[in-house]
């Protein structure tokens, strides 16, 4: 694919920049690092961000459908989140006649907004630390007894909260169980689709640009919260009315400057910032490379067919993107850990801690021993899990294997059977047995060649040759229940899974004789016998020691202000608008524009096509109030905010708490920030509010939505 990158130029730029920001951080909003935030330029107070007693910014931030983040941007409950967060709902409302994925969707008024049964948003009404109550009485107990008492204490603490009928409480461990926090949650259940750009805007760049900067993606969609007449949560009803929020975010269209303060408010998923050096080293040199190598083989095999066959390309597009997503992320993570010298940095930090507190040395020594002894088992787990996930023939075998076990143990009730059928149907829908035979043959060869003999079933060395594997799998598939008895001519799905499951006992007997099932069973049972329990046993010891190590770090390093790792709870992260210098003589500017979209434009391409109307607006330079000082409309920008999965859709706010962007990705060179945040390389990527409003106003002609908002000019 030939296209020009925007702002990729060799210019004079220091290889190492000086940053006031050191550790990043995903801060509990009741425990913000307010001093550093103000040193970096914040003009509001921490209380204005989170105050349970009166309206504050937290009342405009919600967890969207259990995974992403969204924010309220009008006094009528208008929600903004990412296009990829709302993608499932946009897809469900789409049809051949109304292809909202390709064409976009914009309600003409509130009556045209579309309901989404099952979609929820969660507000956090309050956060309370409950460490003393949860850990009461556990001080002198062994790990097992302590955990049993903690479980009992958790139920007691939960029961002690006085809640409204529409509230619930969730208690989450922080700092590896050294602290606990209670979250009072209010869930709204009537969420309606308001608007979404076509995927040629919302997914512009798709897989090629994923994790990459420069970026030109309008990754946003819009929903609205509805409530009952008392503004309380309610199931969908035509009588419900738009929710009246306690607080909504003003939307700024002011120009951005490098070093402007920003903060991101949302629900980041998972980070591991406090691992010992040995753990980071194993991730960087063993488990990540193993997982990368498996996906590399799978992706290459799929790509060869997808490039020459349009039907396969369409069938496998979503699947390929899913596999490529973390493959690309792990490659960036390894490169970033090496470039930021993460292992040496961790080792030096550990030695500094030991110099201050000699009791930390036995902890580090024991962690080193445990990780070293766990390593071969963990590496085998990485290979096995990825082979199983990416060879769909083995994925199917795993499903059927679990089905057999459930039937034989008496756990296969009607509901469980329906779930099995639904999940199998989803796999068969886009399953090509001929193509996957090639993937499976290659991945079995990789596994047989990479895995030490102790982890291979007897006789498994025969699978070291991928060409022979393909012949074997094709032969086994001809008589396999799973691939449809001789269905390698392309008829790889059952027309009616209900018939297959009608006689469960007969199916079980057929599966037990199935040649592919025998192959998989041999592989799985040897893995369980040699690896699974070992990984778990070591991990339990590591987790207990990590809790101790975390406590020792916090007790010893008095100069460092600690934040807990992300765990899908509400957090604040902050930084400054900045470009980056990821490699020698390469500098990326902090902002992209519509001109960059046109530089990447490839007519008819599924990733880089551009809607005709957007081209017209570009040619006419019909930008209205949304252009910046360059005369163009800014599309995306980067900053040093410490984000991760779950921050998708999070509001990016300026020094005064105005919405300036919508978080949707990270820069590839800084994806190691889940493990080791480094302000030199870690960049989050956001959609500029100017572009969002430009698309709503000029492209979609949905000015009625603009009129709801408070625009800061």
C-alpha positions as CSV (number, residue, x, y, z in Angstrom):
1,X,0.0,0.0,0.0
2,X,1.6,3.3,-1.1
3,X,0.7,6.3,0.9
4,X,2.5,9.2,2.4
5,X,2.8,9.6,6.2
6,X,2.1,13.1,7.5
7,X,4.7,14.8,9.5
8,X,7.2,12.0,9.3
9,X,10.4,14.0,8.8
10,X,14.0,14.0,9.8
11,X,14.5,17.2,11.8
12,X,16.6,18.3,14.7
13,X,14.9,17.0,17.8
14,X,16.6,15.9,21.1
15,X,16.8,12.1,21.5
16,X,15.9,12.4,25.2
17,X,13.4,15.1,26.2
18,X,13.2,16.5,29.7
19,X,9.9,15.7,31.3
20,X,8.4,16.9,34.6
21,X,6.1,13.9,34.4
22,X,7.9,10.8,35.7
23,X,5.6,7.9,36.5
24,X,2.4,8.5,34.6
25,X,-0.3,7.1,36.7
26,X,-3.9,6.0,36.8
27,X,-5.0,7.7,39.9
28,X,-8.1,7.0,42.0
29,X,-10.0,10.3,41.7
30,X,-10.3,10.6,45.5
31,X,-6.5,10.5,45.7
32,X,-5.2,12.6,42.9
33,X,-1.6,13.8,42.6
34,X,-2.9,17.3,42.5
35,X,0.5,19.0,43.0
36,X,2.0,17.4,39.9
37,X,-1.2,18.1,37.9
38,X,-1.0,21.8,38.8
39,X,2.8,21.9,38.1
40,X,1.9,20.6,34.6
41,X,-0.7,23.3,34.1
42,X,-4.0,22.3,35.6
43,X,-6.1,25.3,36.6
44,X,-9.0,23.6,38.4
45,X,-9.0,21.8,41.8
46,X,-9.2,18.1,42.5
47,X,-12.6,18.7,44.2
48,X,-13.9,20.0,40.9
49,X,-12.9,16.6,39.3
50,X,-14.5,14.4,42.0
51,X,-16.8,15.5,44.7
52,X,-19.5,13.1,46.0
53,X,-21.4,15.9,47.8
54,X,-22.1,18.2,44.8
55,X,-21.9,18.1,41.0
56,X,-18.4,17.6,39.6
57,X,-16.8,16.3,36.5
58,X,-17.1,12.6,37.6
59,X,-20.9,13.0,37.2
60,X,-20.3,13.3,33.4
61,X,-18.2,10.2,33.1
62,X,-19.7,6.7,32.7
63,X,-18.6,3.2,32.0
64,X,-20.2,2.3,28.7
65,X,-21.6,-1.2,28.4
66,X,-19.2,-2.7,30.9
67,X,-16.0,-2.1,28.9
68,X,-15.4,1.3,27.3
69,X,-15.9,4.8,28.7
70,X,-18.3,7.6,27.6
71,X,-19.1,11.1,28.7
72,X,-22.2,13.3,28.9
73,X,-21.9,16.4,26.7
74,X,-25.3,18.1,27.0
75,X,-28.0,18.8,29.7
76,X,-30.2,16.2,27.9
77,X,-28.0,13.1,28.6
78,X,-26.2,13.1,25.2
79,X,-23.3,10.6,25.4
80,X,-20.1,10.6,23.4
81,X,-17.9,7.4,23.1
82,X,-15.8,5.8,20.4
83,X,-17.1,4.4,17.2
84,X,-15.5,1.1,18.0
85,X,-17.2,1.1,21.4
86,X,-20.6,1.5,19.8
87,X,-19.8,-0.7,16.8
88,X,-21.9,-3.6,18.0
89,X,-25.0,-1.5,18.4
90,X,-24.5,0.2,15.0
91,X,-24.1,-3.2,13.4
92,X,-27.3,-4.6,15.1
93,X,-29.3,-1.7,13.7
94,X,-27.8,-2.2,10.2
95,X,-29.3,-4.1,7.3
96,X,-28.9,-4.2,3.6
97,X,-31.5,-1.5,3.2
98,X,-30.1,0.6,6.1
99,X,-26.3,0.0,6.1
100,X,-25.4,2.3,9.0
101,X,-21.9,0.8,9.2
102,X,-21.1,2.0,5.6
103,X,-23.4,5.0,5.4
104,X,-23.5,6.3,9.0
105,X,-26.6,7.0,11.1
106,X,-27.9,10.3,12.4
107,X,-31.2,10.7,14.1
108,X,-33.2,13.7,12.9
109,X,-34.6,14.3,16.4
110,X,-35.0,12.4,19.7
111,X,-37.9,10.5,18.3
112,X,-35.6,8.9,15.8
113,X,-33.1,7.6,18.3
114,X,-32.7,3.8,18.4
115,X,-33.1,1.7,21.5
116,X,-30.4,-0.9,22.4
117,X,-31.7,-3.6,24.8
118,X,-29.1,-4.8,27.2
119,X,-26.7,-1.8,26.9
120,X,-26.0,0.0,30.2
121,X,-24.0,2.9,31.5
122,X,-22.6,3.0,35.1
123,X,-22.1,6.1,37.1
124,X,-19.8,6.2,40.2
125,X,-21.7,8.0,42.9
126,X,-19.0,7.7,45.5
127,X,-15.7,5.9,46.4
128,X,-14.8,4.9,50.0
129,X,-11.6,3.3,51.2
130,X,-12.6,0.2,53.3
131,X,-9.1,-1.4,53.8
132,X,-9.3,-1.6,57.6
133,X,-12.7,-3.3,57.5
134,X,-11.8,-5.8,54.8
135,X,-8.5,-6.8,56.3
136,X,-9.7,-6.8,59.9
137,X,-8.4,-9.9,61.8
138,X,-6.1,-11.2,58.9
139,X,-2.8,-9.9,60.2
140,X,-1.5,-13.2,61.7
141,X,-3.2,-15.7,59.4
142,X,-1.6,-17.7,56.7
143,X,-2.6,-16.8,53.1
144,X,-5.5,-19.3,52.8
145,X,-7.1,-18.5,56.1
146,X,-6.6,-14.8,55.5
147,X,-8.4,-15.0,52.1
148,X,-11.3,-16.9,53.6
149,X,-11.7,-14.2,56.3
150,X,-11.4,-11.4,53.7
151,X,-14.2,-13.0,51.7
152,X,-16.4,-13.0,54.8
153,X,-15.4,-9.4,55.6
154,X,-16.2,-8.3,52.1
155,X,-19.8,-9.5,52.4
156,X,-20.2,-7.8,55.8
157,X,-18.8,-4.5,54.5
158,X,-21.1,-4.6,51.5
159,X,-24.1,-5.3,53.7
160,X,-23.2,-2.2,55.8
161,X,-23.8,0.3,53.0
162,X,-27.1,2.0,52.9
163,X,-28.1,2.1,49.3
164,X,-30.9,3.4,47.2
165,X,-32.9,0.8,45.2
166,X,-31.1,1.8,42.0
167,X,-27.6,1.5,43.5
168,X,-25.2,-1.3,44.1
169,X,-21.7,-1.5,45.7
170,X,-18.6,-3.2,44.4
171,X,-15.4,-3.6,46.5
172,X,-12.1,-3.8,44.6
173,X,-8.6,-4.7,45.8
174,X,-5.8,-2.3,45.0
175,X,-2.0,-2.6,45.3
176,X,-2.3,-6.4,45.1
177,X,-4.7,-6.6,48.0
178,X,-2.9,-4.2,50.3
179,X,-5.9,-1.8,50.1
180,X,-9.6,-2.1,49.3
181,X,-12.1,0.5,47.9
182,X,-15.9,0.4,47.7
183,X,-17.6,1.9,44.6
184,X,-21.2,3.0,44.8
185,X,-22.6,2.4,41.3
186,X,-25.8,3.6,39.6
187,X,-26.7,1.8,36.4
188,X,-28.9,3.3,33.6
189,X,-30.5,0.8,31.2
190,X,-32.2,2.8,28.5
191,X,-29.4,3.9,26.1
192,X,-30.3,4.9,22.6
193,X,-28.2,5.4,19.5
194,X,-28.2,9.0,18.3
195,X,-25.5,9.2,15.6
196,X,-22.4,7.6,14.1
197,X,-20.3,8.5,11.1
198,X,-19.7,5.9,8.4
199,X,-16.9,3.5,9.1
200,X,-14.8,5.2,6.4
201,X,-14.6,8.0,9.0
202,X,-15.1,6.1,12.2
203,X,-12.6,3.3,11.3
204,X,-10.4,5.2,8.8
205,X,-7.1,3.5,8.6
206,X,-8.5,0.3,10.1
207,X,-5.9,-2.4,10.7
208,X,-3.0,-0.7,8.9
209,X,-3.2,2.3,11.2
210,X,-4.1,0.5,14.3
211,X,-1.7,1.4,17.2
212,X,0.0,3.8,14.7
213,X,0.7,7.5,14.5
214,X,0.1,9.6,12.5
215,X,-3.6,8.8,12.7
216,X,-6.6,10.3,11.0
217,X,-9.6,8.5,12.5
218,X,-13.0,9.9,13.5
219,X,-13.5,7.2,16.1
220,X,-16.7,8.5,17.7
221,X,-20.4,7.6,18.1
222,X,-23.2,9.2,20.0
223,X,-25.9,7.8,22.3
224,X,-28.4,9.2,24.8
225,X,-29.3,8.1,28.3
226,X,-33.0,7.9,29.1
227,X,-34.6,7.8,32.5
228,X,-38.0,7.6,34.1
229,X,-40.1,10.7,34.9
230,X,-38.1,11.1,38.2
231,X,-34.8,10.9,36.4
232,X,-34.0,7.5,37.9
233,X,-32.8,4.4,36.0
234,X,-35.5,2.4,34.2
235,X,-35.8,-0.3,31.6
236,X,-36.6,0.9,28.1
237,X,-40.0,2.5,27.7
238,X,-41.4,4.9,25.1
239,X,-42.5,7.0,28.1
240,X,-38.9,7.5,29.3
241,X,-37.4,11.0,28.9
242,X,-33.8,12.2,28.3
243,X,-31.7,11.9,31.5
244,X,-30.9,15.2,33.2
245,X,-27.3,14.9,34.4
246,X,-25.9,16.5,37.5
247,X,-23.0,17.7,35.3
248,X,-22.1,17.7,31.6
249,X,-18.9,18.6,29.9
250,X,-18.5,21.9,28.0
251,X,-16.9,21.2,24.6
252,X,-13.9,23.3,23.6
253,X,-12.9,24.2,20.1
254,X,-9.9,26.3,21.1
255,X,-6.6,25.6,19.3
256,X,-4.2,23.2,21.0
257,X,-0.6,24.0,21.6
258,X,2.3,21.7,22.4
259,X,2.7,21.3,26.2
260,X,-0.9,22.2,27.0
261,X,-2.1,20.3,30.0
262,X,-4.6,17.5,29.5
263,X,-6.2,14.8,31.7
264,X,-8.2,11.7,30.8
265,X,-11.0,10.4,33.0
266,X,-12.2,6.9,32.5
267,X,-12.1,3.2,33.3
268,X,-8.7,1.7,32.3
269,X,-8.7,-2.1,32.2
270,X,-5.4,-3.6,33.4
271,X,-1.8,-2.6,34.0
272,X,1.1,-4.1,35.9
273,X,3.4,-1.2,36.7
274,X,5.0,-2.8,39.9
275,X,6.3,-6.1,38.6
276,X,9.8,-7.1,39.6
277,X,12.6,-6.9,36.9
278,X,12.6,-10.7,36.4
279,X,8.9,-10.6,35.5
280,X,9.4,-7.9,32.9
281,X,12.4,-9.7,31.5
282,X,10.3,-12.9,31.0
283,X,7.5,-11.0,29.3
284,X,10.0,-9.2,27.0
285,X,12.2,-12.1,26.1
286,X,9.9,-15.1,26.3
287,X,6.1,-14.9,26.5
288,X,5.5,-11.9,24.3
289,X,7.8,-13.3,21.5
290,X,6.2,-16.7,21.8
291,X,2.7,-15.2,21.3
292,X,3.9,-13.0,18.5
293,X,5.4,-15.9,16.7
294,X,2.2,-17.9,16.7
295,X,0.0,-15.1,15.5
296,X,2.6,-14.2,12.9
297,X,2.2,-17.6,11.3
298,X,-1.6,-17.5,11.5
299,X,-1.8,-14.0,10.0
300,X,0.6,-14.7,7.2
301,X,-1.4,-17.8,6.2
302,X,-4.7,-16.0,6.3
303,X,-3.3,-13.0,4.4
304,X,-2.1,-15.2,1.5
305,X,-5.7,-16.4,0.9
306,X,-7.4,-13.1,1.7
307,X,-5.3,-11.2,-0.9
308,X,-6.3,-13.6,-3.7
309,X,-9.9,-14.4,-2.8
310,X,-12.5,-11.6,-2.1
311,X,-14.9,-14.0,-0.4
312,X,-12.3,-15.0,2.1
313,X,-11.2,-11.4,2.6
314,X,-14.7,-10.4,3.6
315,X,-15.3,-13.6,5.7
316,X,-12.1,-13.2,7.6
317,X,-11.8,-9.4,7.9
318,X,-13.0,-9.1,11.4
319,X,-11.2,-12.2,12.6
320,X,-7.9,-11.1,11.0
321,X,-8.2,-7.7,12.7
322,X,-8.9,-9.3,16.0
323,X,-5.8,-11.5,15.8
324,X,-3.6,-8.7,14.4
325,X,-4.6,-6.3,17.2
326,X,-2.6,-7.8,20.0
327,X,0.0,-9.2,17.7
328,X,0.9,-5.6,16.8
329,X,0.5,-4.4,20.3
330,X,3.0,-7.1,21.7
331,X,5.6,-6.2,19.0
332,X,5.4,-2.6,20.1
333,X,5.5,-3.6,23.8
334,X,8.7,-5.6,23.3
335,X,10.3,-2.8,21.3
336,X,9.3,-0.2,23.9
337,X,10.5,-2.3,26.9
338,X,13.9,-2.7,25.2
339,X,14.1,1.0,24.1
340,X,13.2,2.3,27.5
341,X,15.6,-0.1,29.1
342,X,12.8,-1.2,31.4
343,X,14.6,-4.3,32.9
344,X,17.7,-2.4,33.9
345,X,15.6,0.4,35.3
346,X,13.7,-2.1,37.4
347,X,16.9,-3.7,38.6
348,X,18.4,-0.4,39.6
349,X,15.2,0.5,41.5
350,X,15.2,-2.8,43.3
351,X,18.8,-2.2,44.4
352,X,17.9,1.3,45.6
353,X,15.1,-0.2,47.6
354,X,17.3,-2.9,49.2
355,X,19.8,-0.2,50.1
356,X,17.1,1.5,52.1
357,X,15.4,-1.6,53.5
358,X,17.4,-4.9,53.7
359,X,14.2,-6.9,54.2
360,X,13.4,-6.4,50.6
361,X,16.3,-8.5,49.4
362,X,14.8,-11.9,50.5
363,X,11.5,-10.9,48.7
364,X,13.3,-10.1,45.4
365,X,15.4,-13.2,45.7
366,X,12.3,-15.4,46.2
367,X,10.5,-13.7,43.3
368,X,13.5,-14.3,41.1
369,X,13.5,-18.0,42.1
370,X,9.7,-18.4,41.5
371,X,9.7,-16.6,38.1
372,X,12.7,-18.6,37.0
373,X,11.2,-21.9,38.0
374,X,7.8,-21.0,36.5
375,X,9.3,-19.8,33.2
376,X,9.3,-23.1,31.2
377,X,5.8,-23.8,32.2
378,X,4.6,-20.3,31.5
379,X,6.3,-20.3,28.1
380,X,4.5,-23.6,27.3
381,X,1.3,-22.0,28.4
382,X,1.9,-19.1,26.0
383,X,2.5,-21.3,23.0
384,X,-0.3,-23.7,23.8
385,X,-2.9,-21.0,24.5
386,X,-2.1,-19.1,21.3
387,X,-2.0,-22.2,19.1
388,X,-5.4,-23.2,20.5
389,X,-6.8,-19.7,20.0
390,X,-5.5,-19.3,16.4
391,X,-6.0,-22.8,15.0
392,X,-9.8,-22.7,14.7
393,X,-10.0,-26.5,14.1
394,X,-8.4,-26.9,17.6
395,X,-10.7,-24.2,19.0
396,X,-13.7,-26.2,17.8
397,X,-12.2,-29.3,19.2
398,X,-11.8,-27.6,22.6
399,X,-15.5,-26.6,22.5
400,X,-16.6,-30.1,21.7
401,X,-14.2,-31.5,24.3
402,X,-15.9,-29.3,27.0
403,X,-19.3,-30.4,25.7
404,X,-18.4,-34.1,26.2
405,X,-17.1,-33.5,29.7
406,X,-20.2,-31.5,30.6
407,X,-22.6,-34.2,29.4
408,X,-20.7,-36.9,31.2
409,X,-20.7,-35.0,34.4
410,X,-24.4,-34.2,34.2
411,X,-23.9,-30.5,33.8
412,X,-25.3,-30.1,30.3
413,X,-28.7,-28.6,30.9
414,X,-30.9,-27.0,28.2
415,X,-29.5,-23.5,28.8
416,X,-25.9,-24.6,28.7
417,X,-26.6,-26.6,25.5
418,X,-28.1,-23.5,23.9
419,X,-25.0,-21.5,24.8
420,X,-22.8,-24.1,23.2
421,X,-24.8,-24.1,20.0
422,X,-24.7,-20.3,19.8
423,X,-21.0,-20.1,20.3
424,X,-20.3,-22.9,17.8
425,X,-22.6,-21.3,15.3
426,X,-20.6,-18.0,15.6
427,X,-17.4,-20.0,14.8
428,X,-18.9,-21.9,11.9
429,X,-20.3,-18.8,10.4
430,X,-16.9,-17.6,9.3
431,X,-15.0,-20.9,9.4
432,X,-13.2,-22.2,6.3
433,X,-12.0,-25.8,7.0
434,X,-9.7,-25.8,4.0
435,X,-7.9,-22.6,5.0
436,X,-7.8,-23.4,8.7
437,X,-6.3,-26.8,7.9
438,X,-3.3,-24.9,6.6
439,X,-3.2,-22.6,9.7
440,X,-3.5,-25.6,12.0
441,X,-0.8,-27.6,10.2
442,X,1.6,-24.8,10.5
443,X,0.8,-24.0,14.1
444,X,1.1,-27.7,15.2
445,X,4.5,-27.7,13.5
446,X,5.6,-24.5,15.3
447,X,4.4,-26.0,18.6
448,X,6.1,-29.3,18.0
449,X,9.4,-27.6,17.1
450,X,9.4,-24.9,19.8
451,X,8.2,-27.1,22.7
452,X,10.6,-29.1,24.9
453,X,10.0,-32.9,24.8
454,X,8.7,-33.0,28.3
455,X,5.7,-30.9,27.3
456,X,4.9,-32.9,24.1
457,X,2.6,-35.9,24.1
458,X,4.2,-39.2,23.2
459,X,4.8,-39.4,19.5
460,X,4.0,-35.7,18.9
461,X,7.4,-35.2,17.2
462,X,5.6,-36.5,14.0
463,X,4.0,-33.0,13.7
464,X,7.2,-31.1,13.2
465,X,6.7,-31.0,9.4
466,X,3.9,-28.6,8.4
467,X,3.5,-30.2,4.9
468,X,3.0,-33.6,6.4
469,X,0.7,-32.1,9.0
470,X,-1.5,-30.7,6.2
471,X,-2.0,-34.1,4.7
472,X,-2.7,-35.6,8.1
473,X,-5.3,-32.9,9.1
474,X,-7.0,-33.1,5.7
475,X,-7.3,-36.9,6.1
476,X,-8.5,-36.6,9.7
477,X,-11.0,-33.9,8.7
478,X,-12.7,-36.2,6.2
479,X,-14.1,-38.3,9.0
480,X,-14.5,-35.6,11.6
481,X,-17.8,-34.7,13.2
482,X,-16.4,-31.2,13.8
483,X,-15.7,-30.3,10.2
484,X,-18.9,-31.9,8.9
485,X,-17.8,-35.4,7.6
486,X,-16.0,-34.9,4.4
487,X,-16.8,-31.2,4.3
488,X,-13.4,-30.0,3.1
489,X,-15.0,-29.0,-0.2
490,X,-16.1,-25.8,1.6
491,X,-19.3,-26.9,3.2
492,X,-17.9,-26.4,6.7
493,X,-21.0,-25.5,8.6
494,X,-24.0,-27.4,9.8
495,X,-27.3,-26.1,8.4
496,X,-29.0,-26.9,11.6
497,X,-27.0,-27.4,14.8
498,X,-30.2,-28.4,16.6
499,X,-30.1,-31.7,14.7
500,X,-26.6,-32.3,15.7
501,X,-27.4,-31.7,19.4
502,X,-30.7,-33.5,19.3
503,X,-29.2,-36.7,20.6
504,X,-26.5,-35.6,23.0
505,X,-25.4,-39.2,23.9
506,X,-25.0,-40.1,20.3
507,X,-23.0,-36.9,19.7
508,X,-20.8,-37.7,22.6
509,X,-20.0,-41.2,21.3
510,X,-19.3,-39.8,17.8
511,X,-17.0,-37.2,19.3
512,X,-15.1,-39.8,21.3
513,X,-14.3,-41.6,18.0
514,X,-13.6,-38.4,16.1
515,X,-10.0,-38.5,14.8
516,X,-9.5,-34.7,15.2
517,X,-10.9,-34.9,18.8
518,X,-8.4,-37.7,19.6
519,X,-5.6,-35.5,18.3
520,X,-6.8,-32.5,20.4
521,X,-7.5,-34.6,23.5
522,X,-4.0,-36.0,23.5
523,X,-2.6,-32.5,23.3
524,X,-4.9,-31.0,25.9
525,X,-4.6,-33.8,28.4
526,X,-0.8,-33.7,28.3
527,X,-0.8,-29.9,28.7
528,X,-3.1,-30.3,31.8
529,X,-0.9,-33.0,33.2
530,X,2.5,-31.3,32.7
531,X,1.8,-27.5,32.8
532,X,-1.5,-26.2,34.0
533,X,-1.2,-27.0,37.7
534,X,2.4,-25.9,37.8
535,X,1.7,-22.5,36.3
536,X,-1.2,-22.0,38.8
537,X,0.8,-23.2,41.8
538,X,3.7,-20.9,41.0
539,X,1.4,-18.0,40.2
540,X,-0.4,-18.3,43.6
541,X,3.0,-18.1,45.3
542,X,4.1,-15.2,43.1
543,X,0.8,-13.3,43.8
544,X,1.2,-13.6,47.6
545,X,4.8,-12.4,47.4
546,X,3.9,-9.6,45.0
547,X,1.5,-8.3,47.6
548,X,4.3,-8.3,50.1
549,X,6.7,-6.6,47.6
550,X,4.1,-3.9,46.8
551,X,3.7,-3.2,50.6
552,X,7.5,-3.0,51.0
553,X,7.8,-0.6,48.0
554,X,5.2,1.7,49.5
555,X,6.7,1.6,53.0
556,X,10.3,2.1,51.8
557,X,10.1,4.6,48.9
558,X,8.9,7.8,50.7
559,X,9.8,10.0,47.8
560,X,7.5,8.3,45.3
561,X,3.7,8.9,45.2
562,X,2.1,5.6,44.4
563,X,-1.0,4.9,42.3
564,X,-2.7,1.4,42.0
565,X,-2.6,-0.6,38.8
566,X,-5.6,-0.2,36.6
567,X,-8.4,-2.7,37.3
568,X,-11.4,-1.3,35.3
569,X,-12.3,1.2,38.1
570,X,-12.7,4.9,37.6
571,X,-9.3,6.7,37.2
572,X,-7.7,10.0,36.2
573,X,-4.5,10.1,34.2
574,X,-2.8,13.3,33.1
575,X,-0.1,14.7,30.9
576,X,0.7,17.3,28.2
577,X,0.0,17.6,24.5
578,X,3.2,16.5,22.8
579,X,4.7,15.0,19.7
580,X,7.3,12.3,19.9
581,X,10.7,11.2,18.8
582,X,10.4,7.4,18.6
583,X,13.5,6.8,16.6
584,X,16.7,8.5,15.6
585,X,16.0,11.4,13.2
586,X,12.3,10.8,13.3
587,X,9.9,13.3,14.8
588,X,6.1,13.1,14.9
589,X,4.1,16.3,15.3
590,X,1.3,16.2,17.9
591,X,-1.6,17.0,15.5
592,X,-3.0,15.7,12.2
593,X,-5.5,17.4,9.9
594,X,-8.0,16.6,7.1
595,X,-5.2,17.2,4.6
596,X,-3.6,14.1,6.0
597,X,-6.8,12.1,5.3
598,X,-6.6,13.1,1.7
599,X,-2.9,12.1,1.5
600,X,-3.9,8.6,2.6
601,X,-7.0,8.4,0.4
602,X,-7.3,5.3,-1.8
603,X,-10.6,5.2,-3.7
604,X,-12.6,2.1,-3.0
605,X,-10.1,0.7,-0.4
606,X,-11.7,-0.8,2.6
607,X,-9.3,1.0,5.0
608,X,-8.5,4.3,3.2
609,X,-11.6,5.2,1.2
610,X,-13.1,8.6,2.0
611,X,-16.8,9.6,1.8
612,X,-17.7,11.8,-1.2
613,X,-19.1,14.5,1.0
614,X,-16.0,14.8,3.1
615,X,-14.0,15.2,-0.1
616,X,-16.3,17.9,-1.2
617,X,-16.0,19.7,2.1
618,X,-12.2,19.4,1.8
619,X,-12.1,20.7,-1.7
620,X,-14.4,23.7,-0.9
621,X,-12.5,24.3,2.4
622,X,-15.9,24.5,4.0
623,X,-14.7,24.2,7.6
624,X,-16.8,26.8,9.4
625,X,-15.6,27.5,12.9
626,X,-13.7,24.2,13.2
627,X,-10.5,25.1,11.5
628,X,-7.4,25.9,13.5
629,X,-4.7,28.5,12.9
630,X,-3.4,26.4,10.0
631,X,-6.7,26.9,8.1
632,X,-7.4,23.1,8.3
633,X,-9.5,21.0,10.6
634,X,-7.4,19.1,13.2
635,X,-8.4,15.4,13.3
636,X,-6.3,13.6,15.9
637,X,-3.6,14.6,18.5
638,X,-1.3,12.9,21.0
639,X,-0.3,13.6,24.6
640,X,1.5,11.9,27.4
641,X,-1.6,10.7,29.2
642,X,-1.1,7.1,30.7
643,X,-3.9,5.1,29.1
644,X,-4.8,1.5,28.3
645,X,-7.7,-0.7,27.2
646,X,-10.9,0.5,28.8
647,X,-9.9,4.1,28.3
648,X,-11.5,3.9,24.8
649,X,-14.1,6.6,24.7
650,X,-12.6,8.5,27.7
651,X,-12.9,12.3,27.7
652,X,-9.7,14.2,27.2
653,X,-10.0,17.5,29.1
654,X,-8.0,20.7,29.2
655,X,-6.7,22.6,32.2
656,X,-10.2,24.0,32.9
657,X,-12.1,20.7,32.6
658,X,-13.4,21.4,29.1
659,X,-13.7,18.5,26.6
660,X,-10.9,18.8,24.0
661,X,-10.7,15.2,22.7
662,X,-11.9,11.6,22.8
663,X,-9.3,9.0,23.7
664,X,-9.2,6.0,21.3
665,X,-5.7,4.4,21.0
666,X,-2.1,4.5,21.9
667,X,1.0,5.1,19.8
668,X,2.7,1.8,18.9
669,X,6.2,2.8,20.3
670,X,4.7,3.3,23.7
671,X,2.4,0.3,24.2
672,X,4.8,-1.0,26.9
673,X,3.2,1.6,29.2
674,X,1.0,-1.1,30.6
675,X,4.2,-2.4,32.2
676,X,6.6,0.5,32.2
677,X,5.3,4.0,31.5
678,X,8.0,6.2,29.9
679,X,7.0,9.8,29.1
680,X,9.6,9.9,26.3
681,X,7.7,7.3,24.2
682,X,4.2,6.8,25.8
683,X,1.5,8.7,23.8
684,X,-2.2,8.3,23.9
685,X,-4.2,9.2,20.7
686,X,-7.4,11.3,20.7
687,X,-10.0,12.5,18.3
688,X,-10.0,16.3,18.3
689,X,-13.3,17.9,19.4
690,X,-13.0,20.2,16.4
691,X,-13.2,17.2,14.0
692,X,-16.0,15.6,16.0
693,X,-18.1,18.8,15.8
694,X,-17.1,19.4,12.2
695,X,-18.4,15.9,11.2
696,X,-21.6,16.3,13.2
697,X,-22.3,19.8,11.8
698,X,-20.9,20.0,8.3
699,X,-20.8,16.4,7.2
700,X,-24.0,15.0,9.0
701,X,-26.1,18.2,9.0
702,X,-27.0,17.4,12.6
703,X,-26.8,20.9,13.9
704,X,-29.6,20.1,16.4
705,X,-27.0,18.1,18.3
706,X,-24.5,21.0,18.3
707,X,-27.3,23.2,19.7
708,X,-27.6,21.0,22.7
709,X,-24.0,21.4,23.7
710,X,-22.1,24.2,25.5
711,X,-19.4,25.2,23.0
712,X,-16.3,26.9,24.4
713,X,-14.8,29.0,21.6
